[in-house]
Amino acid sequence: AASQLSGAAGCGFAARWLLEGSGAERAARAAGMVQQEPAGAPGLAEGEAAAATAAEVRLSRRRWAVVLLFSSYSLCNAFQWIQYGSVNNVFTRFYGVSTFAIDWLSMCYMLTYIPLLFPVAWLLDKRGLRLIALAGSALNALGAWVKLGSLKPQLFPVTVLGQVICSVAQVFILGMPSHIASVWFGSHEVSTACSIAVFGNQLGIAVGFLVPPVLVPNLEDVEKLAYHISIMFFMTAGVATALFILVVIVFKEKPLHPPSRAQALIQSRTTEECSYVQSILRLLHNANFLLLMVTYGLNVGCFYALSTLLNRMVTHHYPGEEVNAGRIGLTIILSGMVGALISGIWLDKTKTYKQTTLVVYIMALVGMIAYTFTLSLGHLWVVFVTAGALGFFMTGYLPLGFEFAAELTYPESEGISSGLLNVSAQIFGIAFTISQGKIMDCFGTKAGNLFLCSFLFLGTIMTAFIKADLRRQQANLDNEQMVIRSGERPEGPRNSSALTSCSES
């Protein structure tokens, strides 16, 4: 049953057949009224359609515990991603390595994700959500404990090992928000749930900017510095271990009843053997999804580069302001969390995926331009304001990308579509971080930030060409109409705006 959730969703011809034609034809097919099937293709069994129609749709109270727990261990993992970069100069001196070596402690998260995405997505497809959650939280705790063995300057390879283990944990975490939201939440709250799931990762980055500069001051005494680093590492390991124990106790595979009609349709599929590779190939032949994958990678890649190099940028213009550099990073993330939450609520209310994504993308570009030209003015308060505006839109874009992808690719697995988005983000993130770092070394911070602005402009243009083919919303509407005809009460509050949004061009 666990593998049916995403595996059958990734390859069910019947679900795609259900989405073809007019709304009336789709509803008729789902109800079993139309018996014809395309030549040479398997049809939708009458029993499956009946099962999908009759399935009791009910929201589980456990869903909030699941999404908040996921958000918490995602927070811990994100904190470990940026805990070195936010005090780059301190760790550079402690371990006696170059700033580029410390940058790689952040970039290894991006590099590890690329080759491991497909094995982890396959594991999600075959073994289900609970195993992925256990693996992610366990590896996150293990990496945190390994770092405790690196409290001497000559033990830099040990801290690299711990960070690599945490980066492997991230592969089990980063693409899960939209999948958890779809499996556990109703259609009227799925975007909000996805925003909350992404919220934890953003909050972890915010804490990663704020806490390390406070716990690890820039001291000359190496022994005292090692003591302060050990406090940070011990706290992280303790929290990561507690969260792993909670995952073992609380995290379940799926609720007893499907939370939405679209999810009931997926769960009603038979357990026929399906090709995981074919599911990926179908996604790679979806032109709208490919455009979204590139634009998502450009936006989030810029965010990764900005986060990794923020300490270097700020301390270059404001020497000795490591703590304020962390606070600027905190401002970017906190404002982004507000943006993400507002975006999720807005999407649940309006279902205007393309329009919202395009507006947020344009404003991220405007924010990046404002940040670029105010960083060197000599007024930190101005940098705080422009960085906050940038963060509101740039990091607020993250859940938008996940949810838009889920709409464009339904009924394919959300784990695969989110994973491909993240692969794009990691590739661009590595390229942008290395390139911007080199440009900053040669031409200054303004040139490096203008480099990012140019790619955000390209992403804005490409976003305008994405067609809003909202397949998941259409499936929910068609099933709702079918249930109304059969005399049952539809799931969740009906959103009339969704009817018009599904016909967006």
Salt bridges, closest charged atoms under 4 A:
GLU48 OE1 - ARG269 NH2 3.25
GLU56 OE2 - ARG58 NH2 2.23
GLU56 OE1 - HIS257 ND1 3.80
ASP103 OD2 - ARG312 NH1 2.90
ASP125 OD2 - LYS126 NZ 3.84
GLU189 OE2 - ARG63 NE 2.86
GLU189 OE1 - HIS188 NE2 3.99
ASP348 OD1 - LYS351 NZ 3.75
GLU403 OE1 - ARG472 NH2 2.69
GLU407 OE2 - ARG472 NE 3.01
GLU412 OE2 - ARG282 NE 2.79
GLU414 OE1 - HIS179 ND1 3.34
ASP441 OD1 - ARG312 NH2 2.89
ASP469 OD2 - ARG471 NE 2.85
ASP478 OD2 - ARG26 NE 2.41
GLU480 OE2 - ARG494 NH1 2.25
GLU488 OE1 - ARG261 NH2 3.69
GLU491 OE2 - HIS188 ND1 3.61
